[in-house]
Amino acid sequence: MSVVRLKENPLALGFYTASEAAKLVQFSSTAKVYAWLRGWPNRQIGPVLKRQYVPVHNMEELSFLDLMEVRFVRYFREQKVGWRTLHAAAAEARKELKTDHPFASNKIFATDGKRIYLVDLLRRGAESADDERAMDLITKQYEIYEAIKASLVKGVEFDPRTHMADRWYPRPEKFPAIIIDPKIAYGRPATSLKGVPTEALYDAWKAEEEDFSLVAEWFELPIRDVRQAVNFHRTVFHAQNSH
């Protein structure tokens, strides 16, 4: 079985619901992901992120680059960086890096020897939002920048030509055989070997009375990859403990 690579189909950008995105980035609130995409009209705050797909019937579908940016925003919200600060920083980053998806670019982590772009953009965002708490936090981030970078870059591969994220290992320690790549299986979580979606392996495993070896034989995959795929899918999408 060969890897399914999609070039012309628009879904080759990856395709995820807000609920799936929240689960993949290990965030507890789908509603908040919606807010990052739609903004807060009552508070006169626009969307934090610019998505690649036009909403259809009030549904918010995300591309792979959108997913990478949701992962970025989730991290800084957990660090208590405010909405207005992130909104202003995203606007600054889009302008400076000349891309609609700056938080999916490895350029955000660059330095010119005098400043770190990520921290500088967040600082400017905090100043624009008049967020003193965030300014204090961000000033301290200079000291732990390498730790931030290691956390956000972990498991992500970037295209050397575009500098944009193009592959993600979402749980590299526990499930190193599982990738998310918009060019493979429409960006669904899949095995790095042969690109078989974890959902397909999970469904086959359930149909075959949870027989890992039989599923491995069917798909011509190592049994360890099948185990990882099934347990990844259960952990992320079914909120159950893996075997």
Buried (B, 14 or more C-beta within 10 A) or exposed (E): EEBBEBEEEEEBBBBBBBBBBBBBBEBEEBEBBBBBBBBBEEEEBEBBBBBBBEEEEEEBBBBBBBBBBBBBBBBBBEEEBBBBBBBBBBBBBBEBBEBBBBBBBBBBBEEEEEEBBBBBBBBBBBBBBEBEEBBEBBEEBEEEBEEBBEEBBEBBBBEEEEBBBBBBBBBBEEBBBBBBBBBBBBBBBBBBBBBBBBBBBBBBBEEEEEBBEBBBEBBEBEEEBBBBBBBBBBBBBEEEEBE
